[in-house]
Amino acid sequence: MKKLFATFTVIAMLAFGGVAVAQEAEAAPAAEAATEQVDETAAAPAEEAAAPAEEATGLVALHKTLKTKFIEGGAGFMALTLVTLVFGLALCIERIIYLSLSKTNTKVLLAKIEEALNTKGLDAALEVCRNTRGPVASIFYQGLSRYNEGIDVVEKTVASYGGVQLGLLEKNLSWITLFIAIAPSLGFLGTIIGMIEAFDKIQQVGDISATVVAGGIKVALLTTLLGLIIAVILQLFYNYILSLIEGLVNEMEDSSISLLDIVVAYDKKQK
């Protein structure tokens, strides 16, 4: 549109240029400057539009390359190895969501429990725990529900139920470690099969040549590469999940001690 506008401008200037030679001489440089400015302005969006096109082309080329390597590595073993990635990532995402939802602001919770105990009594404190989400609130609820049996029972209940919550936090971690171990194992299995195919071809041809051996070795390397990449990805997620669990466990232990202090102080007031 800008180029069309510039064209009409130049035509108009040329039409009125016959009135005087001086005006024509002045209008020509102005027209050229306007045309250059319009061309530069139009060229900038064209270059900006070319950048996403190049990126799209690069993504298409990357997709084709990955697809080619996947087929060259043997669709059977490559697909089987990818299945471990799918299941492993599904378990990792489930654990991350569960652990993220298990986080509780323990300081706020302890303050509410202490206020409820001092103002409305034990039932109000239990109600606060019941309405709060997370393993810390569940531990507090189990401990406070045994208050009538004594402080020692409350302490033992908190410790034992903490172990139960820890087991829930670590749920499905063994399956993730299984997929971490299986992925490279499947890759190595594909490596062995690829080497066997290479030697079979050598035996059929009766001669060792790079062309005959390269196919089987290529399959072996691609399957091993995919298995190792999947194992690394799952291992990173696994370590992140462990860090979340460690943070929650430390929070559970620290807040449990604070809860026992609150219960002891409340018990002294009752006596």
Secondary structure, DSSP 8 states (H G I E B T S, - for coil): -HHHHHHHHHHHHHHGGGS-HHHHHHHHHHHHHHHHHHHHHHHHHHHHHHHHHHHHHHHHHHHHHHHHHHHHT-HHHHHHHHHHHHHHHHHHHHHHHHHHHT---HHHHHHHHHHHHHHT-HHHHHHHHHTS-SHHHHHHHHHHHTGGG-HHHHHHHHHHHHHHHHHHHTTTHHHHHHHHHHHHHHHHHHHHHHHHHHHHHHHHHTS--HHHHHHHHHHHHHHHHHHHHHHHHHHHHHHHHHHHHHHHHHHHHHHHHHHHHHHHHHHHHH-
